Protein backbone atom coordinates (compact mmCIF):
# COMPACT_ATOMS: atom_id res chain seq x y z
CA UNK A 1 0.00 0.00 0.00
CA UNK A 2 1.22 3.47 -0.79
CA UNK A 3 0.07 7.03 -0.50
CA UNK A 4 -3.29 7.90 1.01
CA UNK A 5 -4.43 4.28 1.57
CA UNK A 6 -1.33 3.50 3.64
CA UNK A 7 -1.86 6.66 5.72
CA UNK A 8 -5.51 5.74 6.38
CA UNK A 9 -4.61 2.17 7.36
CA UNK A 10 -1.89 3.38 9.76
CA UNK A 11 -4.31 5.87 11.30
CA UNK A 12 -6.85 3.07 11.93
CA UNK A 13 -4.45 0.59 13.57
CA UNK A 14 -5.14 0.13 17.26
CA UNK A 15 -3.54 -1.90 20.03
CA UNK A 16 -5.51 -3.49 22.86
CA UNK A 17 -3.79 -3.01 26.22
CA UNK A 18 -4.76 -3.59 29.84
CA UNK A 19 -4.56 -0.92 32.48
CA UNK A 20 -2.74 -2.31 35.50
CA UNK A 21 -2.60 -1.93 39.24
CA UNK A 22 0.45 -3.22 41.11
CA UNK A 23 -0.48 -3.97 44.72
CA UNK A 24 1.68 -4.96 47.68
CA UNK A 25 0.16 -8.36 48.44
CA UNK A 26 2.21 -9.31 51.47
CA UNK A 27 5.51 -8.79 53.27
CA UNK A 28 7.05 -12.05 54.43
CA UNK A 29 10.09 -10.54 56.11
CA UNK A 30 11.04 -7.29 57.78
CA UNK A 31 9.44 -4.19 56.25
CA UNK A 32 12.08 -1.53 55.71
CA UNK A 33 10.77 0.56 52.82
CA UNK A 34 7.58 1.77 54.50
CA UNK A 35 5.20 -0.04 52.17
CA UNK A 36 2.23 -1.94 53.60
CA UNK A 37 -0.05 -4.60 52.12
CA UNK A 38 -2.58 -2.82 49.94
CA UNK A 39 -0.21 -0.04 48.82
CA UNK A 40 -0.31 0.29 45.05
CA UNK A 41 0.35 2.21 41.87
CA UNK A 42 -1.50 2.24 38.55
CA UNK A 43 -0.30 2.11 34.96
CA UNK A 44 -2.79 3.49 32.42
CA UNK A 45 -2.73 4.51 28.75
CA UNK A 46 0.28 2.25 28.11
CA UNK A 47 2.86 4.28 30.03
CA UNK A 48 1.32 6.59 32.65
CA UNK A 49 2.28 5.67 36.21
CA UNK A 50 0.33 7.16 39.12
CA UNK A 51 0.65 6.70 42.86
CA UNK A 52 -2.19 7.62 45.24
CA UNK A 53 -1.80 11.08 46.79
CA UNK A 54 0.23 11.09 49.98
CA UNK A 55 1.68 7.64 49.36
CA UNK A 56 4.96 6.42 47.92
CA UNK A 57 6.33 3.30 46.26
CA UNK A 58 9.78 1.88 46.92
CA UNK A 59 12.21 2.42 44.04
CA UNK A 60 13.67 -1.09 44.41
CA UNK A 61 10.26 -2.79 44.40
CA UNK A 62 9.34 -0.67 41.38
CA UNK A 63 12.51 -1.72 39.58
CA UNK A 64 11.60 -5.39 40.05
CA UNK A 65 8.15 -5.07 38.47
CA UNK A 66 8.80 -2.50 35.70
CA UNK A 67 10.23 -4.94 33.10
CA UNK A 68 7.14 -7.16 33.41
CA UNK A 69 4.51 -4.46 32.90
CA UNK A 70 4.54 -4.34 29.06
CA UNK A 71 3.90 -8.10 28.96
CA UNK A 72 1.18 -7.82 31.63
CA UNK A 73 -0.58 -5.21 29.50
CA UNK A 74 -0.91 -7.67 26.61
CA UNK A 75 -2.70 -10.97 26.20
CA UNK A 76 -0.35 -13.88 26.81
CA UNK A 77 -0.95 -17.61 26.94
CA UNK A 78 -2.09 -18.59 30.46
CA UNK A 79 0.72 -21.18 30.63
CA UNK A 80 3.42 -18.61 29.83
CA UNK A 81 5.48 -17.60 32.85
CA UNK A 82 4.77 -13.97 31.91
CA UNK A 83 1.12 -14.61 32.85
CA UNK A 84 2.16 -14.91 36.51
CA UNK A 85 0.78 -12.06 38.56
CA UNK A 86 3.26 -12.23 41.48
CA UNK A 87 6.57 -10.37 41.61
CA UNK A 88 9.05 -10.21 44.48
CA UNK A 89 11.07 -7.19 45.55
CA UNK A 90 14.82 -7.86 45.27
CA UNK A 91 15.48 -7.15 48.99
CA UNK A 92 15.96 -10.66 50.43
CA UNK A 93 15.28 -9.57 54.03
CA UNK A 94 12.03 -7.81 53.19
CA UNK A 95 10.49 -10.45 50.89
CA UNK A 96 7.84 -8.02 49.68
CA UNK A 97 5.46 -9.72 47.23
CA UNK A 98 3.50 -7.64 44.71
CA UNK A 99 0.51 -8.66 42.62
CA UNK A 100 -0.20 -7.32 39.13
CA UNK A 101 -3.92 -6.81 38.51
CA UNK A 102 -5.54 -6.00 35.18
CA UNK A 103 -8.08 -3.26 35.90
CA UNK A 104 -9.53 -2.70 32.44
CA UNK A 105 -8.86 -2.80 28.70
CA UNK A 106 -8.44 0.06 26.29
CA UNK A 107 -7.91 0.38 22.58
CA UNK A 108 -5.11 2.84 21.82
CA UNK A 109 -4.12 4.11 18.37
CA UNK A 110 -0.91 2.20 17.64
CA UNK A 111 0.86 5.34 16.46
CA UNK A 112 0.31 6.89 19.93
CA UNK A 113 2.22 4.14 21.77
CA UNK A 114 5.72 4.76 23.07
Secondary structure as the mmCIF struct_conf table of DSSP 4:
data_model
#
loop_
_struct_conf.conf_type_id
_struct_conf.id
_struct_conf.beg_label_comp_id
_struct_conf.beg_label_asym_id
_struct_conf.beg_label_seq_id
_struct_conf.end_label_comp_id
_struct_conf.end_label_asym_id
_struct_conf.end_label_seq_id
HELX_RH_AL_P HELX_RH_AL_P1 UNK A 3 UNK A 12
STRN STRN1 UNK A 14 UNK A 27
BEND BEND1 UNK A 29 UNK A 29
BEND BEND2 UNK A 33 UNK A 33
TURN_TY1_P TURN_TY1_P1 UNK A 37 UNK A 38
STRN STRN2 UNK A 40 UNK A 44
TURN_TY1_P TURN_TY1_P2 UNK A 45 UNK A 47
STRN STRN3 UNK A 48 UNK A 51
TURN_TY1_P TURN_TY1_P3 UNK A 53 UNK A 54
HELX_RH_AL_P HELX_RH_AL_P2 UNK A 59 UNK A 72
TURN_TY1_P TURN_TY1_P4 UNK A 73 UNK A 73
BEND BEND3 UNK A 74 UNK A 74
TURN_TY1_P TURN_TY1_P5 UNK A 78 UNK A 79
BEND BEND4 UNK A 80 UNK A 80
HELX_RH_3T_P HELX_RH_3T_P1 UNK A 81 UNK A 83
STRN STRN4 UNK A 86 UNK A 88
BEND BEND5 UNK A 90 UNK A 90
TURN_TY1_P TURN_TY1_P6 UNK A 92 UNK A 94
STRN STRN5 UNK A 96 UNK A 109
HELX_RH_3T_P HELX_RH_3T_P2 UNK A 110 UNK A 112
#
